[in-house]
């Protein structure tokens, strides 16, 4: 065999060091205490916090607790003092029976470290029990022919204490015929025997009374006694003799009650009543006597109750056979109980760390449990396993303790809950198993940002939308839970054409609905680029962005705009020239129009809407070119009026019109000769209306001038007559010669009839207003007529200028009052009154004195 290499030796050395380290750690983690039995509750066993290198307050903080298996809790932790104390009275004899050492083992778990510490407490014995005989009196029958030196076994006293506190000696009361001999068995038991010292004589004494005392070695010493009644019998030659000195039998623990175990047979050579044998248990404790039964006539031993290997696996007892003459024989019976696999493994959960964070590192302890089988041998060997699960693993931590660990990083979004089944199986035949089911909750951490369903969004919105219109709804999904999944939406700050983005659109932070804050105009801008941010409510919050582009869709909201021919600013129409020699198709002019809309809303078509000479001109449908449709004739008028309509293809279509005036002449002088008459109305009806208005204004003006001249002549005459009278009157000396009398009546008359005319060369802008007469202003009170005021004449006339397109014509006359004079001419006064009556004016004659 080849010698090991250096690498192999080094590996073995490392392995050996590891094993020694593990043994040292296991030894170091074992804490030992001792406590006497029968102590009061709360007795301090030891300072557990010090031995665990913890402060007393840390016992609660680190969740330190005692874990034990299937036994009443005998000890507890005092979190204030950090000590281990008794939880109640401890009876060593009840706990450990006759075991030389009574050890109580349990574990202390430091839960936050997931570490177990072994605790071993030895319960020491005190002398709290006295030796005790099974009966208070005992009858011993001895034949009178018995020879000195004969030995007769006596019953043993039982002391549950151990060591010096247990049974130490027997003492027999003084007697001339008997003495006491004590034998020590292989197991250390002390067996008393009654020894015959002198021959008995039945005629001398038929009975003897003795007292046997059993004492222990404790402090204080305790003892008990039994009275022995010795009966001297007549001659009986033979005592019963068992076939075997020791009977041995093995029995399975699962045999039913009443199962026969063995038969102990004793024979007696005597005849008659002296040869009849009776059997009974001689040395047996109280618990054993309840499990077995003995037939006193046949010596058959059978089970009285079910046996349990886990409670006791071996029983030892003695059987006595006694004949009718009082002679006895003894034998020992040893019963071994064999284990069967009748106990399933017991699984006790020590700690369950649920829920667990999804970011818990690999190897995090999830479950700490104990698996134990009360059977022995292979029947008590337990193997634990879990179903195939890559997320967890199981390992044996210490003795019968197992830990369930995470084998990888968990992900709550993939699995928020795990149902784990742990199976504990023994190695018996057939194997028995126990299952426990663990539900592990995985708590969420904020490890996922909100995610949009698309990488980018394109949204289309028709222009002229109402303010507050819902545009679009973005949705971001966060696979986390609770607050970590609550998404808040916002828009990244940006500037659009010098204004903040927030003045155009807004977003609902909870629903992600996008709203328009203004009415969009396609002609102003056609699209908006923005960033939508979705943030969760975790700590720290996570967010993600998505690009959203808003496209404004065009609507047919703009009518075509005519660029050429441009209308003059003075309101007149432009003039286009066409020679009389123009051939058909001659390009007269071209109408140029644009539409601010787009698409088919901006597709324009041209048509001839109205013309003064149908069939003379044509318009290109798509070009807007105005061409002659035929050759010009002499009968064609010099001035031609065309109305060209431009229409888009939107829904509904919008249109605009332009009026063209085409002058037909062969030479420029011909054009200049008729240039003054080129200002024609847009249509024939409007032209006729303008003519009528001009004629009406002329007639009214002539009538008005005639009336004013006549009225002035009359007033001059009246003034001349009054001037002569004033020359002779002192009251009339200060009147200026420039004043005219009675002209105010003309002013009042004109006030009631006011005309306003606006005439332009473009008939579309001509208008004529005839206001209602204002008779209220012409009424003259009696008081005003009595005043001595001269009449004033004020005439304000404005006449149209020939070259001005807009000609206002206004006439006004006011009559604040009229003043009569006693010296006025009756003829002039009558004429004035007559004219006022014609116009609806009245003036009362002042009262003469």
C-alpha positions in Angstrom: 0.0 0.0 0.0 1.4 3.4 -1.0 2.4 5.8 1.7 0.2 8.9 2.0 1.4 12.0 0.3 2.0 15.4 2.0 -1.3 16.7 0.7 -3.2 13.7 2.1 -1.4 14.1 5.5 -2.2 17.8 5.5 -5.9 17.1 4.7 -6.1 14.5 7.5 -4.5 16.9 9.9 -7.0 19.6 9.0 -9.9 17.2 9.4 -8.6 16.1 12.8 -8.3 19.7 14.0 -11.8 20.4 12.8 -13.2 17.4 14.8 -11.3 18.5 17.9 -12.6 22.0 17.5 -16.2 20.7 17.2 -15.7 18.5 20.3 -14.3 21.4 22.2 -17.1 23.7 21.1 -19.7 21.1 22.1 -18.0 20.7 25.5 -17.7 24.4 26.0 -21.4 25.0 25.2 -22.4 22.4 27.9 -23.3 24.2 31.1 -23.6 22.2 34.3 -25.3 22.9 37.6 -26.5 21.0 40.7 -29.5 21.5 42.9 -30.7 19.5 46.0 -34.1 17.9 45.8 -37.1 19.2 47.6 -36.1 22.9 47.2 -38.8 25.6 47.1 -40.0 27.2 43.9 -37.7 30.0 42.8 -34.5 28.4 44.2 -31.5 29.9 42.4 -29.7 27.1 40.5 -27.1 29.3 38.7 -26.4 32.5 36.9 -27.3 31.6 33.4 -26.8 35.1 31.9 -23.2 35.2 33.1 -22.5 31.7 31.7 -24.0 32.8 28.4 -21.9 36.0 28.4 -25.0 38.1 28.4 -26.4 40.9 30.5 -29.6 40.1 32.4 -31.6 42.5 30.2 -30.4 40.7 27.1 -32.3 37.5 28.1 -35.5 39.2 26.9 -34.0 41.2 24.1 -32.4 38.1 22.5 -35.4 35.9 23.3 -33.5 33.4 25.5 -35.7 30.6 26.5 -35.7 26.9 27.7 -36.6 24.2 25.4 -37.3 20.7 26.7 -38.8 17.5 25.3 -41.9 15.9 26.7 -41.3 16.7 30.4 -42.8 19.0 32.9 -40.8 22.2 33.0 -38.7 21.9 36.2 -36.7 25.1 35.7 -37.3 28.6 34.5 -35.4 31.8 33.7 -35.6 34.9 35.8 -35.2 37.8 33.2 -34.6 40.4 35.9 -31.7 38.7 37.7 -30.5 36.6 34.8 -30.6 33.4 36.9 -31.9 29.9 36.4 -34.4 29.0 39.1 -36.6 26.0 40.0 -40.1 26.1 38.7 -41.5 24.0 41.5 -40.6 21.2 44.0 -38.3 18.5 42.6 -38.5 15.0 43.9 -35.4 13.1 43.0 -36.9 9.7 43.7 -39.9 10.4 41.5 -37.6 11.8 38.8 -34.8 9.2 38.7 -35.9 6.4 41.0 -32.8 4.4 42.2 -30.4 5.8 39.6 -27.0 6.6 41.3 -27.0 10.0 39.5 -30.1 12.0 38.7 -29.3 14.3 35.7 -31.8 16.6 34.1 -30.8 17.8 30.6 -32.4 20.5 28.5 -31.5 23.2 26.0 -31.4 26.9 26.3 -32.1 28.7 23.0 -30.7 32.1 22.2 -33.2 32.8 19.5 -31.7 35.7 17.8 -28.4 33.8 17.3 -30.3 30.6 16.6 -27.9 28.8 19.0 -28.6 26.1 21.5 -26.7 25.6 24.8 -26.9 22.3 26.6 -27.7 22.5 30.3 -27.1 19.6 32.6 -28.4 19.8 36.2 -27.7 17.1 38.8 -30.4 16.7 41.4 -28.7 15.7 44.6 -30.4 13.4 47.1 -31.3 14.3 50.6 -32.4 11.9 53.3 -36.1 12.5 53.0 -37.3 8.8 52.9 -37.0 6.1 55.6 -36.5 2.4 54.8 -39.9 0.8 54.5 -41.0 -2.9 54.7 -43.8 -4.1 52.5 -45.8 -5.4 55.5 -45.9 -4.4 59.2 -45.7 -8.1 60.3 -44.3 -11.3 59.0 -45.0 -14.9 59.9 -42.2 -17.5 59.6 -42.9 -21.2 60.1 -40.0 -23.4 61.2 -40.1 -27.2 61.7 -39.1 -28.3 65.1 -36.6 -30.8 63.7 -34.7 -27.9 61.9 -31.0 -28.1 62.7 -29.1 -25.1 64.0 -27.6 -23.1 61.2 -30.7 -23.2 59.0 -31.3 -20.0 57.2 -34.6 -18.4 56.4 -34.8 -15.3 54.1 -36.5 -12.3 55.4 -38.2 -9.6 53.3 -36.1 -6.5 52.4 -36.9 -3.0 53.3 -37.0 -0.5 50.5 -35.4 3.0 50.7 -35.8 5.2 47.6 -32.9 7.4 48.6 -29.5 6.7 47.2 -25.9 6.7 48.6 -25.5 7.0 52.3 -29.2 8.0 52.6 -30.3 4.6 51.4 -30.7 1.4 53.4 -27.5 0.6 55.2 -28.1 -2.0 57.9 -30.6 -4.4 59.6 -30.8 -5.2 63.3 -32.7 -8.1 65.0 -34.1 -7.9 68.5 -32.1 -10.1 71.0 -33.2 -13.8 71.1 -31.6 -17.1 72.2 -32.7 -19.2 69.3 -32.2 -16.8 66.3 -29.6 -14.4 64.9 -29.4 -12.2 61.9 -27.2 -12.6 58.9 -26.9 -10.0 56.1 -25.9 -10.9 52.6 -24.9 -8.4 49.9 -26.1 -9.3 46.4 -24.4 -8.6 43.1 -26.4 -5.5 42.6 -25.4 -4.1 46.0 -28.7 -5.0 47.7 -28.6 -6.1 51.3 -30.6 -9.3 52.0 -31.4 -10.2 55.6 -31.6 -13.8 56.7 -32.9 -15.4 59.9 -30.4 -17.9 61.2 -31.4 -20.7 63.7 -28.9 -20.8 66.5 -30.5 -23.4 68.8 -32.8 -26.3 68.1 -36.5 -25.6 68.7 -38.8 -27.6 70.9 -42.4 -27.2 70.1 -43.4 -28.5 73.5 -41.2 -25.9 75.1 -42.5 -23.0 73.0 -44.8 -23.0 70.0 -44.0 -19.5 68.8 -41.3 -16.8 69.1 -41.7 -13.0 68.5 -38.9 -11.0 66.9 -38.4 -7.4 65.7 -36.4 -6.6 62.6 -35.2 -3.0 62.2 -33.9 -1.4 58.9 -31.8 1.8 59.1 -30.3 4.1 56.5 -27.1 6.1 56.9 -28.5 9.6 56.3 -28.4 12.6 58.6 -30.7 12.4 60.6 -30.8 8.6 60.5 -34.2 7.1 59.6 -35.5 3.6 60.2 -38.5 1.3 60.2 -39.4 -2.1 61.7 -41.3 -5.3 61.0 -42.6 -7.7 63.6 -41.7 -11.4 62.9 -43.8 -14.1 64.3 -42.0 -17.5 64.3 -44.3 -20.5 64.5 -42.7 -23.9 65.5 -44.3 -26.7 63.4 -44.6 -30.4 63.9 -42.4 -32.6 61.8 -42.3 -31.8 58.1 -39.4 -33.5 56.4 -39.2 -31.8 53.0 -39.4 -28.2 51.9 -40.6 -27.2 48.3 -37.8 -27.0 45.8 -38.0 -25.0 42.5 -36.9 -26.6 39.3 -34.6 -23.6 38.5 -32.8 -21.3 40.8 -33.4 -18.4 38.3 -36.0 -18.2 35.7 -35.4 -15.9 32.6 -37.9 -14.9 30.0 -38.1 -12.3 27.1 -41.3 -10.7 26.1 -42.2 -8.1 23.4 -43.6 -4.9 24.8 -46.7 -5.1 22.6 -48.1 -8.4 24.0 -51.7 -8.1 25.1 -52.6 -8.3 28.8 -53.1 -11.9 30.0 -50.2 -13.3 28.0 -48.5 -16.3 29.6 -44.8 -15.7 30.3 -43.5 -18.7 32.3 -44.4 -21.3 34.9 -42.2 -21.5 38.0 -42.6 -25.1 39.4 -41.6 -26.3 42.9 -41.8 -29.9 44.0 -42.3 -31.2 47.6 -41.6 -34.9 48.4 -44.0 -34.9 51.4 -47.4 -36.3 51.0 -50.7 -35.0 52.0 -51.0 -31.4 53.1 -47.2 -31.2 53.6 -46.7 -31.9 50.0 -49.2 -29.3 48.7 -47.3 -26.1 47.4 -48.7 -22.6 47.2 -46.9 -19.8 45.2 -46.8 -16.1 45.9 -44.6 -13.1 45.0 -41.9 -12.7 47.6 -39.8 -9.7 46.5 -41.6 -7.3 44.1 -42.2 -3.6 44.2 -45.6 -1.9 44.0 -45.4 -1.0 40.3 -44.3 -4.5 39.2 -47.1 -6.2 41.2 -49.6 -4.3 39.1 -48.1 -5.4 35.8 -47.8 -9.2 36.5 -50.0 -11.8 38.1 -49.1 -15.2 39.6 -51.3 -18.2 39.8 -50.8 -19.4 43.4 -51.7 -23.0 42.6 -49.8 -23.5 39.3 -47.0 -20.9 39.5 -47.9 -19.5 36.1 -46.8 -15.9 35.6 -48.7 -13.8 33.0 -49.1 -10.1 32.2 -51.8 -8.2 34.0 -51.4 -5.0 31.9 -49.6 -3.8 28.8 -45.9 -3.5 29.0 -44.0 -0.5 27.8 -40.3 -0.9 26.9 -39.9 2.9 27.1 -41.0 2.9 30.7 -39.1 -0.1 31.9 -37.2 -2.7 30.0 -36.3 -5.1 32.8 -38.1 -6.6 35.8 -36.6 -8.6 38.6 -38.7 -10.4 41.3 -38.7 -13.5 43.6 -41.3 -16.1 44.0 -41.9 -18.1 47.2 -43.3 -21.7 47.3 -44.7 -22.8 50.6 -46.1 -26.3 51.5 -48.8 -27.0 54.0 -46.3 -27.7 56.7 -44.8 -24.2 56.4 -41.6 -25.1 54.7 -40.6 -22.6 51.9 -38.6 -22.4 48.8 -37.5 -19.4 46.7 -36.5 -18.7 43.1 -35.7 -15.6 41.1 -37.5 -14.5 38.0 -35.9 -12.1 35.4 -38.2 -10.6 32.8 -36.7 -8.7 29.8 -39.0 -6.5 27.7 -38.0 -6.2 24.1 -38.6 -3.1 22.1 -40.9 -3.1 19.1 -41.3 -0.2 16.7 -44.5 1.0 18.2 -43.7 4.7 18.6 -43.7 7.2 15.8 -41.0 9.9 15.9 -42.0 13.0 17.9 -41.3 16.3 16.3 -41.3 19.4 18.5 -41.0 22.8 17.0 -38.6 24.9 19.0 -38.6 28.1 17.0 -40.3 29.2 13.8 -39.0 32.4 12.2 -41.9 33.4 10.0 -42.4 35.6 8.2 -38.9 36.0 6.7 -37.7 38.9 4.6 -37.2 38.1 1.0 -33.7 39.5 1.1 -32.6 37.2 3.9 -29.1 35.8 3.1 -28.5 32.3 2.1 -28.3 30.0 5.2 -30.9 32.0 7.2 -32.5 29.7 9.8 -36.2 29.3 9.2 -37.1 26.5 11.6 -35.5 24.9 14.6 -37.1 21.6 15.8 -36.4 18.4 17.7 -37.1 15.0 16.3 -37.1 12.1 18.9 -38.3 8.5 18.9 -39.0 6.8 22.3 -38.1 3.4 20.8 -34.5 2.1 21.1 -31.9 0.8 18.7 -32.8 1.2 15.1 -36.4 1.8 16.0 -35.3 5.0 17.8 -33.1 6.3 15.1 -34.7 9.2 13.3 -34.0 10.6 9.8 -35.6 13.9 8.8 -36.2 15.1 5.3 -38.2 17.7 3.3 -39.8 17.5 0.0 -37.6 18.5 -3.0 -37.3 22.2 -2.8 -34.4 24.1 -4.1 -35.1 27.1 -1.8 -34.5 25.3 1.5 -32.2 22.6 3.0 -32.3 20.7 6.3 -29.3 20.0 8.5 -28.7 18.2 11.8 -27.4 20.9 14.2 -27.0 19.1 17.6 -28.2 15.7 18.8 -31.8 15.4 17.9 -32.1 19.0 16.8 -32.5 20.0 13.2 -32.4 23.4 11.4 -34.3 24.3 8.2 -32.2 26.9 6.3 -32.6 28.9 3.2 -30.6 27.4 0.3 -30.9 30.5 -1.9 -32.2 34.1 -1.9 -35.9 34.1 -1.8 -38.1 36.2 -4.1 -41.5 37.2 -2.8 -42.7 38.2 -6.2 -42.2 34.6 -7.4 -43.5 32.9 -4.2 -45.0 34.9 -1.3 -45.7 31.7 0.7 -44.1 28.3 1.1 -45.8 25.2 2.4 -43.0 23.0 3.7 -43.5 19.5 4.9 -40.9 18.0 7.2 -40.9 14.2 7.5 -39.3 12.4 10.4 -38.9 8.6 9.8 -37.4 6.0 12.1 -35.3 3.0 10.9 -37.6 0.4 12.4 -39.4 -2.4 10.5 -41.8 -1.3 9.3 -40.7 2.3 9.5 -42.9 4.8 11.1 -42.9 8.5 10.3 -44.4 11.8 11.4 -45.0 14.8 9.3 -45.2 18.5 10.2 -46.4 21.2 7.9 -44.9 24.6 8.0 -46.3 27.7 6.3 -43.6 30.2 5.7 -44.6 33.8 4.8 -42.2 35.9 2.9 -42.3 39.6 3.7 -41.8 42.1 0.9 -39.0 44.6 0.6 -39.0 47.4 -1.9 -36.8 45.7 -4.5 -38.9 46.3 -7.7 -39.5 49.7 -9.3 -42.8 50.3 -11.0 -42.8 49.0 -14.6 -44.8 50.5 -17.5 -46.5 48.2 -19.9 -44.8 49.9 -22.9 -41.3 51.4 -23.4 -43.0 54.6 -24.7 -46.4 55.9 -25.4 -47.9 57.9 -28.3 -51.1 59.7 -27.7 -53.3 61.5 -30.2 -55.5 64.4 -29.3 -57.7 66.4 -31.6 -57.1 70.1 -31.4 -59.6 72.5 -29.9 -60.2 70.1 -27.0 -62.1 71.3 -24.0 -60.0 72.3 -21.0 -59.8 69.5 -18.5 -60.3 66.8 -21.1 -58.9 63.3 -20.1 -56.2 62.6 -22.7 -54.7 59.3 -21.7 -54.2 56.9 -18.9 -50.8 55.3 -18.1 -50.5 52.3 -15.8 -47.4 51.2 -14.1 -47.3 47.8 -12.2 -45.2 47.2 -9.2 -45.0 43.5 -8.2 -44.2 44.4 -4.6 -47.0 44.5 -2.0 -48.7 47.0 0.3 -47.0 50.4 0.4 -44.1 49.2 -1.8 -46.6 48.6 -4.6 -48.6 51.9 -4.3 -47.6 53.9 -7.4 -47.6 57.7 -7.5 -47.5 59.3 -11.0 -45.9 62.6 -11.8 -44.6 64.6 -14.8 -41.0 65.6 -15.2 -40.5 69.3 -15.2 -40.0 70.7 -18.7 -40.6 73.9 -20.6 -42.7 74.1 -23.8 -42.3 77.3 -25.9 -41.2 79.2 -22.8 -44.0 78.0 -20.6 -43.8 75.2 -18.0 -45.2 71.9 -19.0 -47.6 72.0 -16.0 -49.5 74.8 -17.8 -50.4 72.5 -20.6 -51.0 69.1 -19.0 -51.4 67.5 -15.6 -51.5 63.9 -14.3 -53.5 62.4 -11.5 -51.0 61.1 -9.0 -53.1 58.1 -8.0 -54.7 57.0 -11.3 -52.2 58.1 -13.9 -54.9 59.8 -15.9 -53.4 62.6 -18.1 -55.5 65.8 -18.4 -55.3 68.7 -20.8 -55.2 72.1 -19.0 -55.7 74.2 -22.1 -57.2 73.9 -25.5 -54.5 72.8 -27.9 -54.0 74.5 -31.3 -52.5 72.4 -34.0 -51.2 75.5 -35.8 -49.4 76.5 -32.6 -47.6 73.2 -32.0 -48.1 69.8 -33.2 -46.7 67.5 -30.5 -45.5 67.6 -26.9 -42.7 65.4 -25.6 -42.9 64.6 -21.8 -41.5 62.2 -19.3 -44.0 60.4 -16.9 -42.4 59.2 -13.6 -44.0 56.4 -11.6 -42.7 56.1 -8.0 -43.7 53.6 -5.4 -44.2 54.4 -1.7 -41.5 52.1 -0.4 -38.5 53.2 1.7 -36.4 54.1 -0.1 -38.8 54.8 -3.0 -38.0 53.3 -6.4 -39.1 54.9 -9.7 -39.1 54.5 -13.4 -39.7 56.8 -16.3 -41.5 56.4 -19.6 -41.5 58.7 -22.6 -45.0 60.0 -23.7 -45.4 61.9 -26.9 -48.7 63.8 -27.4 -49.6 64.4 -31.0 -52.2 67.1 -31.7 -54.5 66.2 -34.5 -55.6 68.8 -36.9 -59.2 69.9 -37.1 -60.8 71.9 -39.9 -61.0 75.1 -37.8 -59.3 77.5 -40.2 -60.9 78.9 -43.3 -58.7 79.4 -46.4 -56.9 82.7 -46.3 -56.5 84.6 -49.6 -53.0 86.0 -50.1 -53.5 87.4 -53.6 -55.2 89.5 -54.7 -54.8 91.4 -51.5 -57.6 93.7 -50.6 -56.6 97.4 -50.4 -56.6 98.9 -47.0 -59.0 101.7 -48.1 -61.8 99.2 -48.7 -61.7 99.4 -52.5 -61.3 96.4 -54.9 -58.3 95.6 -56.9 -58.4 95.8 -60.7 -57.0 93.3 -63.1 -56.4 94.1 -66.8 -57.3 92.0 -69.8 -56.8 93.1 -73.4 -59.7 92.7 -75.8 -57.5 90.7 -78.0 -57.0 88.0 -75.4 -57.5 84.5 -76.7 -59.4 81.8 -74.8 -57.2 80.5 -71.9 -55.5 83.8 -71.5 -54.2 84.1 -67.9 -55.9 87.1 -66.4 -54.7 86.6 -62.8 -54.2 84.0 -60.2 -55.9 83.6 -56.9 -53.4 82.5 -54.2 -54.8 81.1 -50.9 -53.4 79.1 -48.1 -55.0 77.2 -45.3 -53.3 77.0 -41.8 -54.7 73.5 -41.3 -53.0 70.4 -42.6 -53.8 67.3 -44.5 -57.0 67.3 -46.4 -58.2 70.2 -44.3 -55.6 72.2 -46.2 -56.4 70.9 -49.7 -57.9 73.8 -51.5 -60.1 73.9 -54.6 -61.1 77.1 -56.5 -64.4 77.8 -58.3 -66.1 80.7 -59.9 -68.8 81.6 -57.4 -70.4 84.6 -59.3 -69.6 86.7 -62.4 -71.2 89.6 -64.2 -70.7 87.8 -67.5 -71.3 84.1 -67.2 -69.1 81.9 -69.4 -66.5 84.6 -70.0 -64.0 83.5 -67.3 -63.0 80.2 -65.8 -61.0 79.3 -62.6 -58.5 76.4 -62.3 -59.9 73.9 -59.8 -56.5 73.4 -58.1 -54.4 76.2 -59.3 -56.7 79.2 -58.8 -55.7 80.6 -62.2 -58.4 82.9 -63.7 -58.4 82.5 -67.5 -60.6 83.6 -70.3 -63.0 80.9 -71.3 -63.7 82.5 -74.7 -62.6 85.3 -76.9 -63.6 88.8 -75.8 -66.3 90.5 -77.8 -67.0 94.2 -78.4 -70.3 93.8 -76.6 -68.6 92.6 -73.5 -68.6 95.3 -70.8 -65.4 97.2 -70.0 -65.7 96.3 -66.3 -66.2 92.6 -65.3 -66.8 91.5 -61.7 -65.8 88.1 -60.6 -66.3 86.4 -57.2 -63.9 83.4 -56.7 -64.6 81.0 -53.9 -61.8 79.0 -52.3 -62.9 75.9 -50.3 -61.0 73.3 -48.3 -61.7 69.6 -48.0 -62.3 69.4 -44.3 -65.5 68.2 -42.6 -67.4 70.4 -42.6 -65.7 72.3 -45.4 -64.8 76.0 -44.9 -64.5 78.6 -47.7 -63.5 82.2 -48.4 -64.4 84.4 -51.4 -62.6 87.3 -53.1 -64.1 89.8 -55.6 -62.0 90.6 -58.7 -62.6 93.5 -61.0 -61.3 92.9 -64.5 -60.9 95.9 -66.8 -61.2 95.0 -70.5 -59.4 97.5 -72.8 -57.0 97.5 -75.7 -54.9 100.4 -74.5 -54.0 102.2 -71.3 -55.7 105.5 -72.3 -59.0 103.7 -72.6 -58.5 102.3 -69.2 -57.7 105.7 -67.7 -60.7 107.3 -69.3 -63.0 104.9 -67.5 -60.9 104.6 -64.3 -63.3 106.8 -62.3 -66.2 104.5 -63.0 -64.3 101.3 -62.1 -65.5 101.5 -58.5 -68.5 99.2 -59.0 -70.4 97.4 -56.3 -69.9 93.8 -55.5 -73.2 93.0 -57.1 -75.8 94.7 -59.2 -78.4 95.1 -56.4 -75.8 96.9 -54.2 -74.9 99.2 -57.1 -78.6 100.3 -57.7 -79.0 100.9 -54.0 -76.0 103.2 -53.9 -77.3 105.2 -56.9 -80.7 105.7 -55.2 -78.9 106.9 -52.0 -76.8 109.4 -53.9 -79.9 110.8 -55.7 -81.8 111.0 -52.4 -79.0 112.9 -50.6 -78.8 115.4 -53.5 -82.5 116.1 -53.4 -82.6 116.5 -49.7 -79.6 118.8 -49.8 -81.2 121.0 -52.4 -84.4 121.3 -50.5 -82.5 122.1 -47.3 -80.5 124.9 -49.0 -83.6 126.4 -50.5 -85.4 126.4 -47.1 -82.4 128.0 -45.3 -82.1 130.8 -47.9 -85.8 131.6 -47.6 -85.8 131.5 -43.9 -82.8 133.8 -43.8 -84.5 136.3 -46.1 -87.5 136.4 -43.8 -85.5 136.9 -40.7 -83.5 139.7 -42.3 -86.7 141.5 -43.0 -88.0 141.0 -39.6 -84.7 142.2 -38.1 -84.8 145.3 -40.1 -88.3 146.3 -38.8 -87.3 145.6 -35.2 -84.1 147.7 -35.5 -86.1 150.8 -36.3 -88.3 150.3 -33.3 -85.3 149.7 -31.0 -83.8 153.0 -32.0 -86.6 154.8 -30.2 -86.6 152.5 -27.1 -84.1 152.7 -24.3 -84.5 149.0 -23.6 -83.4 148.1 -27.1 -80.3 150.2 -27.2 -77.8 147.5 -26.3 -78.8 144.8 -28.8 -76.0 143.8 -31.2 -76.7 144.4 -34.8 -75.2 141.0 -35.7 -78.1 139.1 -34.2 -80.9 137.6 -36.3 -84.4 137.1 -35.1 -86.3 133.8 -35.7 -83.4 131.7 -37.0 -83.6 129.4 -33.9 -86.8 128.0 -35.3 -84.8 126.7 -38.2 -82.4 125.0 -35.7 -85.4 123.3 -33.9 -86.8 122.1 -37.2 -83.5 120.6 -38.3 -83.1 118.9 -34.9 -86.2 116.9 -35.5 -85.0 115.6 -38.9 -81.4 114.4 -38.7 -80.0 112.3 -41.5 -76.7 110.4 -41.5 -75.3 108.9 -44.7 -72.1 106.9 -45.3 -71.3 106.3 -48.9 -68.3 104.4 -50.3 -67.3 103.2 -53.6 -67.6 99.6 -52.2 -71.4 99.1 -51.9 -70.9 96.5 -49.2 -69.9 99.3 -46.7 -72.6 101.9 -47.6 -75.4 102.5 -45.1 -78.2 105.0 -44.6 -79.7 105.9 -41.2 -83.1 107.7 -40.6 -83.4 108.4 -36.9 -86.8 109.0 -35.3 -87.8 112.6 -34.8 -87.1 114.0 -31.4 -90.1 116.1 -30.7 -89.3 116.5 -27.0 -86.4 118.9 -27.9 -88.8 121.1 -30.0 -91.3 121.8 -27.3 -91.0 125.3 -26.0 -92.3 126.2 -22.6 -94.4 129.2 -21.9 -91.7 130.6 -19.8 -89.1 130.4 -22.4 -91.3 132.2 -24.9 -91.7 135.1 -22.5 -88.0 135.7 -22.4 -86.5 138.6 -24.3 -83.9 136.7 -26.2 -82.8 137.2 -29.8 -82.9 134.4 -32.2 -79.7 132.8 -33.3 -79.0 131.2 -36.6 -76.3 128.4 -36.8 -76.0 126.3 -39.8 -73.4 123.5 -39.8 -73.3 121.6 -43.1 -70.9 119.0 -44.2 -70.8 117.9 -47.8 -69.1 114.9 -49.3 -65.8 115.3 -50.9 -65.5 113.9 -54.3 -62.4 111.8 -53.8 -63.3 110.5 -50.3 -64.7 107.0 -50.2 -66.7 107.6 -47.1 -69.1 110.6 -47.3 -71.0 111.6 -44.2 -73.8 114.0 -44.6 -75.3 115.6 -41.5 -77.8 118.5 -40.9 -78.7 119.9 -37.5 -81.0 122.7 -36.3 -81.7 123.6 -32.8 -84.4 125.9 -31.2 -83.6 126.5 -27.6 -86.4 129.0 -27.5 -88.1 131.7 -29.4 -88.4 135.3 -28.3 -91.2 137.5 -29.6 -91.1 141.2 -29.7 -94.1 143.5 -29.5 -92.4 145.6 -32.1 -91.9 142.7 -34.5 -93.6 142.8 -37.8 -96.9 140.9 -37.8 -96.1 139.7 -41.3 -92.8 138.2 -40.3 -94.3 136.7 -37.1 -97.1 135.1 -39.1 -94.6 133.7 -41.6 -92.5 132.3 -38.8 -95.6 130.8 -37.1 -96.7 129.3 -40.3 -93.3 127.5 -40.9 -93.3 126.2 -37.3 -96.7 124.8 -37.7 -95.6 123.0 -40.8 -92.8 121.3 -38.8 -94.8 120.6 -35.7 -93.4 123.5 -33.7 -95.6 125.8 -31.6 -94.8 128.9 -29.7 -97.4 130.8 -27.7 -97.8 134.6 -28.0 -96.7 136.4 -24.9 -99.4 138.3 -23.0 -99.5 141.9 -23.7 -99.8 144.4 -20.8 
